[in-house]
Amino acid sequence: MPLLPQAFDNPAGRLCMLMNSAQGYGLVSKVLHWLIAIMILTLIAVGAYMSDLDKDAPARAQIYGLHKAFGVTVLGLVLLRVAWIKLSAAPGLPAGLRHWESVLSRIVKVLLYILMLLTPVAGYLMSNAAGKPISWFGLIEVPALLGEDEQWREILGELHEVFAFSMLGLAGLHIAGALKHRYVDKDPRLDVLKRML
């Protein structure tokens, strides 16, 4: 008995496993979805922790450096995910959803994508305005687009925080919707969570 599904036996089958379909998400979308979700939730938690650190805390510079490097990584992964959706369209919403659920789902999804892009961009520009360089894990120095400016640093810092916590609230709605369809509606046709597992 083969250890891997039969789909892996031929190139067409492997491609099908990677691509999205009308019934569900492919492997690329699933990996990007869960990786981005875990990284964003961790970055928000670390960001909240960082904001309470004393300026002379021994690990402060390292924590800030890692937060920035992972923020740049998230931005790259979100851009990759957007490009992948253009290449391999996401499955549509289940036909059995109520109209308001479909509308709310689309709004939440669009806002999540916008915030997944705006949050790291605001953090990147805030770092520029603070005169703090951004290094991607010591391998690449990310070029600054803004000069040092205290007023812009404060504005962008506020935006970065508002965007991050707004994204957290929307992620909560996204999760609540998926759990509702699975455990409250109990209709297999509406169970969108299984498409991403």
C-alpha positions in Angstrom: 0.0 0.0 0.0 1.5 3.4 -1.0 2.4 5.8 1.8 1.4 8.9 -0.3 -1.9 9.5 -2.0 -2.2 8.3 -5.6 -2.3 12.0 -6.7 1.4 12.2 -6.0 2.2 9.4 -8.5 2.0 11.6 -11.6 2.9 15.2 -12.3 -0.7 16.2 -13.1 -1.8 14.9 -9.8 1.0 16.8 -7.9 -0.1 20.0 -9.7 -3.7 19.4 -8.7 -2.7 19.0 -5.0 -0.9 22.4 -5.2 -3.7 24.4 -7.0 -7.0 25.6 -5.6 -10.2 24.1 -6.9 -13.9 24.9 -6.7 -14.1 22.5 -3.8 -11.2 23.6 -1.7 -7.8 25.2 -1.3 -4.6 23.6 -2.6 -1.5 22.9 -0.6 0.2 26.3 -1.5 -2.8 28.3 -0.2 -3.1 26.2 2.9 0.6 26.5 3.8 0.5 30.3 3.2 -2.7 30.8 5.1 -1.6 29.0 8.3 2.0 30.3 8.1 0.8 33.9 7.7 -1.8 33.5 10.4 0.6 32.1 13.0 3.3 34.7 12.2 0.8 37.6 12.4 -0.7 36.5 15.8 2.9 36.0 17.1 4.0 39.4 15.8 1.0 41.1 17.5 1.7 39.4 20.8 5.4 40.2 20.6 4.6 43.8 19.6 2.4 44.2 22.7 5.2 42.8 24.8 7.9 45.0 23.2 6.0 48.2 23.8 6.3 47.6 27.6 10.1 46.9 27.5 12.4 49.4 29.2 14.7 51.2 26.8 17.7 49.6 28.5 16.3 46.0 28.6 19.1 43.7 27.5 17.2 41.8 24.7 15.2 44.9 23.5 17.3 45.5 20.3 17.2 41.8 19.4 13.4 41.5 19.9 12.8 44.6 17.8 15.1 43.4 15.1 13.3 40.0 14.9 9.9 41.7 15.0 10.9 43.8 12.0 12.5 40.9 10.1 9.4 38.7 10.5 7.2 41.7 9.6 9.1 42.1 6.3 8.6 38.3 5.8 4.9 38.5 6.4 4.6 41.3 3.9 6.5 39.2 1.3 4.3 36.1 2.1 1.1 38.2 1.8 2.2 39.6 -1.6 3.0 36.0 -2.7 -0.5 34.9 -1.5 -2.2 37.6 -3.5 -0.1 36.7 -6.6 -1.0 33.0 -6.0 -4.8 33.8 -5.9 -4.4 35.5 -9.2 -2.8 32.4 -10.6 -5.0 29.8 -8.8 -8.4 31.3 -8.0 -9.8 30.7 -4.5 -13.0 28.6 -4.2 -16.2 30.6 -4.1 -18.4 30.9 -1.0 -20.8 28.1 -0.4 -24.2 28.6 -2.1 -26.2 27.9 1.1 -24.9 31.0 3.0 -27.4 33.7 3.9 -26.9 37.0 2.0 -25.7 38.9 5.0 -23.1 36.1 5.7 -21.8 36.3 2.2 -21.5 40.1 2.3 -19.9 40.1 5.7 -17.5 37.3 4.7 -16.3 39.3 1.6 -15.9 42.5 3.6 -13.9 40.8 6.3 -11.7 39.0 3.8 -11.0 42.2 1.8 -10.2 44.2 5.0 -8.0 41.5 6.3 -5.9 41.6 3.1 -5.7 45.4 3.2 -4.6 45.3 6.8 -2.1 42.5 6.2 -0.4 44.8 3.7 -0.8 48.1 5.5 0.3 46.9 9.0 3.9 45.9 8.0 4.2 48.8 5.6 3.3 51.2 8.4 5.8 49.5 10.7 8.5 49.7 8.0 7.9 53.4 7.4 7.7 54.1 11.2 11.2 52.5 11.5 12.4 54.7 8.7 11.0 57.8 10.4 12.7 56.8 13.6 16.0 56.5 11.9 16.2 52.8 12.7 17.5 50.5 10.0 15.7 47.3 9.1 17.7 44.2 8.5 16.2 41.0 7.2 17.8 38.5 9.6 21.2 40.1 9.0 21.2 39.0 5.3 19.7 42.1 3.6 19.5 45.7 4.7 16.0 46.9 3.7 16.4 50.4 2.1 14.7 53.3 3.8 12.0 55.2 1.9 11.6 58.0 4.5 14.1 60.2 6.3 14.2 60.6 10.0 11.1 62.6 11.2 9.7 62.4 14.8 6.2 63.6 13.9 5.9 61.0 11.1 7.3 58.3 13.5 4.5 59.0 16.0 1.8 59.1 13.3 3.0 55.8 11.7 3.5 54.2 15.1 -0.2 54.9 16.0 -1.3 53.6 12.6 0.8 50.5 12.9 -0.8 49.7 16.3 -4.4 50.5 15.1 -4.0 48.4 12.0 -2.5 45.5 14.0 -5.4 45.4 16.5 -8.0 46.0 13.8 -6.5 43.0 12.0 -6.8 41.0 15.3 -10.5 41.9 15.6 -11.2 40.9 12.0 -9.3 37.7 12.4 -11.5 37.0 15.4 -14.6 37.5 13.2 -13.1 35.3 10.5 -12.5 32.5 13.0 -15.9 33.0 14.6 -17.6 32.7 11.2 -15.7 29.5 10.3 -16.6 27.9 13.7 -20.2 29.0 13.4 -20.6 27.2 10.1 -18.9 24.0 11.5 -20.4 23.8 14.9 -23.6 25.8 15.0 -25.0 25.5 11.4 -23.8 21.8 11.3 -24.4 21.8 7.5 -21.5 20.1 5.7 -22.1 22.3 2.6 -21.3 25.4 4.7 -18.3 24.0 6.5 -15.6 26.3 5.0 -13.0 25.3 7.6 -12.5 21.9 6.1 -11.4 23.5 2.8 -8.4 25.1 4.6 -7.5 22.0 6.8 
